[in-house]
Structure formats: C-alpha cells, structure tokens
Amino acid sequence: MDKLSASLPKITFQHKRHLQLVKLAGDLAEQTREEAGALGFMSRLLIMVNLPYRDPGKDRRTWCRKNGNVSIDVNSGTEDGVPIGLPYGAYPRLILAYLITQAVKTQDPTIYLGKSFSHFLGLIGIQRGGKQYKQLHKQLERTLSASFAWTYRTDKQWSRANIQVSHNSQLWWDEKQPEQQALWESYIELNLNFFNEIMRNAIPLDLRVLATLGVNPV
C-alpha cells in the first residue's frame, strides 16, 4: 500500500484550484445565481477598489491602494489606544458581501447574526474549525473597527467618501466555544452613510464566484 501511495501523483494546490474552477464553471452553466439562491450584492466603492488581500504587516496603521482615478485609504481601529490591525484577506470580503447583501434584501441597516459564532460561520459559508474561528473573529473585529476613505481625483474633480462599516456592533460570541448559544442575538448596525451608499449603488454579484475566488484569488 505504501508503494502504491508513493506512486500516485500528488494533488498540488494548482490541481485543486483547477478542480474548483472547473466545478464553478459547471455550476454557473447549470443554474443562474437567482436559481441557485446565490444572488448577492457588493458596494460600488468596494468594486472600484477593495481591501488588501495579503497582510500589510502587524505594525502598519494605514494602507492605501489606487485603481485609476480612485484610491482607498484604510486606517486601523484602536482598542485601549493600541491599533488592533488592518483587515485583510478573504474573510473581510465575505463578511462585507454578507452584510451588504442582507442590507439590500431587508432594506434595514441592522443585520442580525444569530446566537452563536458557528451559526454566523454557516451564514457566510465558512467551514468550521478552530483556526477559522480565530481568524474570522479577528478579521470581523478589524473590519468593524477600521475607517475607510475613497478618493476620486481628476484634473477637474475631487471627491471623497469617509466611511466606517458600523456605528454600533454587539457580538455575544465565545470563539473558544463557538457552538454555545448566547442569551442575546448578535447584530451589526451599519453606519448610515455606508447603508445609504449601498442602497443607492449596490452592485449584484454571484456569491458562488465570491466563495470560490474570494478565498484563493487566481
């Protein structure tokens, strides 16, 4: 058995990625996003220029990116006067897509997240596991604490949108006991400026694409 196993080709990351993309292509061909229940929404601002995918560094308090005439500046939130870090990676994208999608569907800036951390993981399609719990919880706190500024600049125009995702968040979760039910349901109240931007300019997307490409972008 050991000799047989050794003779089998190893499944590389590239091979697994190829299989994921083939499956995604098949799913998209078989069902529309509406038929699959995968219709989601994203903010126009985040479509134009998004958050960092890789860790900018634990000591970084600010981060910026430019796409044509549009740029984003992200500033870390603080706790007890100490920066808690910049949001980065796939989890903030999934978190924001869920919040924005729910806001569009309910027409309400208050998004309820359930009474357990594992319930929320299921809502945004994250596989359950200790590492995922810790990382998602950290990125959720960073996303809700950070401030964002989008700037549009040309020779004849300058405009700027300064936004925080939420002005009030209550998370009644224990990441060490993610299955434990809290007495109260966790919720996030979107900042009204952010909510109004979503209502005016939400961009439809396919959540299946985000789930596949968002975690491991090509």
C-alpha positions in Angstrom: 0.0 0.0 0.0 2.8 2.4 0.8 4.5 1.7 -2.6 1.1 2.3 -4.3 0.6 5.5 -2.4 4.0 6.7 -3.3 3.4 6.0 -7.0 0.2 8.1 -7.1 0.6 11.7 -8.3 0.4 14.3 -5.6 -2.6 16.6 -5.6 -1.0 20.0 -5.8 -2.6 23.4 -4.8 -2.7 24.2 -8.6 -4.5 21.0 -9.3 -7.1 21.5 -6.5 -7.5 25.1 -7.7 -8.2 23.9 -11.3 -10.8 21.4 -10.0 -12.5 24.2 -8.0 -12.7 26.4 -11.1 -14.0 23.6 -13.3 -16.7 22.9 -10.7 -17.6 26.6 -10.5 -17.8 26.9 -14.3 -20.2 23.9 -14.3 -22.4 25.3 -11.5 -22.6 28.7 -13.3 -23.6 27.0 -16.5 -26.3 24.8 -14.9 -28.0 27.5 -12.8 -28.3 31.3 -12.7 -27.4 33.0 -9.5 -31.1 33.5 -8.8 -31.9 29.9 -9.4 -29.1 28.8 -7.1 -30.1 31.3 -4.4 -26.6 32.9 -4.8 -27.6 36.4 -5.7 -25.6 38.8 -3.6 -24.5 42.4 -3.6 -21.4 44.5 -3.1 -20.8 48.2 -2.6 -19.8 50.1 -5.7 -16.9 51.6 -3.7 -15.5 48.1 -2.9 -15.9 47.1 -6.5 -13.8 50.0 -7.7 -11.0 49.3 -5.2 -11.0 46.8 -2.4 -9.2 45.9 0.8 -5.7 44.3 1.0 -5.6 40.6 0.3 -2.3 40.0 2.0 -1.3 41.1 5.5 0.1 44.6 5.2 2.1 43.9 8.4 1.3 43.9 12.1 2.8 47.3 12.7 1.0 49.1 9.8 -1.7 51.5 10.9 -2.6 52.7 7.4 -2.8 51.1 3.9 -3.7 52.5 0.6 -4.4 51.3 -3.0 -5.1 53.1 -6.2 -7.1 52.0 -9.3 -7.2 54.6 -12.0 -8.6 57.8 -10.6 -9.9 56.1 -7.5 -7.9 55.3 -4.3 -8.7 53.8 -0.9 -7.1 54.6 2.4 -7.7 52.2 5.3 -6.9 53.1 8.9 -6.8 50.6 11.7 -9.2 50.9 14.6 -7.8 51.0 18.1 -8.6 49.5 21.5 -7.2 50.9 24.7 -5.2 53.3 22.5 -3.5 50.4 20.6 -4.1 49.7 16.9 -5.8 46.3 16.5 -4.6 45.8 12.9 -5.9 46.3 9.4 -8.5 44.0 7.9 -7.1 41.8 5.1 -7.6 38.6 3.2 -10.7 36.8 2.1 -12.7 37.0 5.3 -13.4 40.8 5.2 -14.6 40.3 1.7 -17.0 37.6 2.7 -18.2 39.5 5.8 -18.9 42.7 3.8 -20.6 40.8 1.0 -22.9 39.2 3.6 -23.7 42.4 5.4 -24.3 44.3 2.1 -26.5 41.6 0.7 -28.6 41.4 3.8 -29.0 45.2 3.9 -30.2 45.2 0.3 -32.6 42.3 0.8 -34.1 43.6 4.1 -33.8 47.3 3.4 -32.6 47.6 7.0 -29.3 48.8 8.4 -29.5 46.3 11.3 -28.1 42.9 10.4 -28.7 40.0 12.8 -26.1 37.3 13.0 -27.5 34.6 15.2 -26.9 33.5 18.8 -23.7 31.5 18.2 -20.4 32.1 16.4 -20.8 28.8 14.5 -24.2 30.0 13.2 -22.6 33.1 11.7 -19.9 31.0 10.1 -22.6 29.0 8.4 -24.3 32.2 7.2 -21.3 33.3 5.3 -20.2 29.9 4.1 -17.1 29.3 6.1 -16.0 25.8 7.0 -16.0 25.2 10.7 -12.7 24.7 12.5 -10.6 26.2 15.3 -8.3 28.1 13.0 -11.2 29.6 11.0 -12.9 30.7 14.2 -10.0 32.6 15.5 -9.0 34.2 12.1 -12.6 35.2 11.2 -13.3 36.7 14.6 -10.1 38.8 14.4 -10.9 40.0 10.8 -14.5 40.8 11.8 -13.4 43.0 14.7 -10.8 44.7 12.4 -13.4 45.3 9.7 -15.9 46.8 12.1 -13.3 49.0 13.8 -11.4 50.4 10.8 -12.2 53.6 8.9 -12.1 53.8 5.1 -11.8 56.7 2.7 -12.3 56.5 -1.0 -11.0 59.4 -3.1 -11.8 60.2 -6.7 -9.4 62.7 -8.4 -9.2 64.1 -11.9 -7.8 67.4 -13.2 -11.3 68.9 -12.8 -12.9 67.0 -9.9 -12.0 65.8 -6.4 -14.4 63.9 -4.2 -14.0 61.8 -1.0 -16.2 59.4 1.0 -15.2 58.8 4.6 -16.9 55.7 5.9 -17.0 53.2 8.8 -18.9 50.0 8.2 -20.8 50.1 11.5 -21.5 52.6 14.2 -22.8 50.0 16.7 -22.0 46.3 16.9 -22.9 43.7 19.6 -21.2 40.3 19.3 -22.2 37.9 22.0 -19.8 35.1 21.0 -17.2 33.0 22.6 -14.7 31.9 19.9 -13.4 29.2 22.2 -16.9 27.7 22.4 -18.4 28.6 19.0 -21.4 26.3 19.4 -22.5 27.8 22.6 -25.8 29.7 22.4 -25.8 33.3 23.8 -28.8 34.8 25.6 -29.0 37.6 23.1 -28.6 37.6 19.3 -25.5 39.3 17.9 -26.1 42.1 15.5 -24.4 44.8 13.5 -25.9 48.3 12.8 -24.4 49.6 9.6 -23.2 53.2 9.6 -26.0 55.2 7.9 -23.6 56.8 5.3 -22.5 53.3 4.4 -26.0 52.0 4.3 -27.2 54.9 2.1 -24.3 54.3 -0.3 -25.3 50.6 -0.5 -29.0 51.5 -1.2 -28.0 53.9 -4.0 -25.3 51.9 -5.7 -25.3 48.2 -4.7 -23.8 46.0 -7.5 -25.2 42.5 -8.0 -22.8 39.6 -7.8 -22.8 35.8 -7.7 -21.9 34.5 -4.2 -20.7 31.3 -5.7 -17.9 33.2 -7.5 -17.0 35.1 -4.4 -16.9 31.9 -2.3 -14.6 30.2 -4.8 -12.4 33.1 -5.9 -12.5 35.2 -2.8 -10.7 32.7 -0.5 -8.0 31.9 -3.0 -7.9 34.6 -5.8 -6.4 33.5 -9.1 
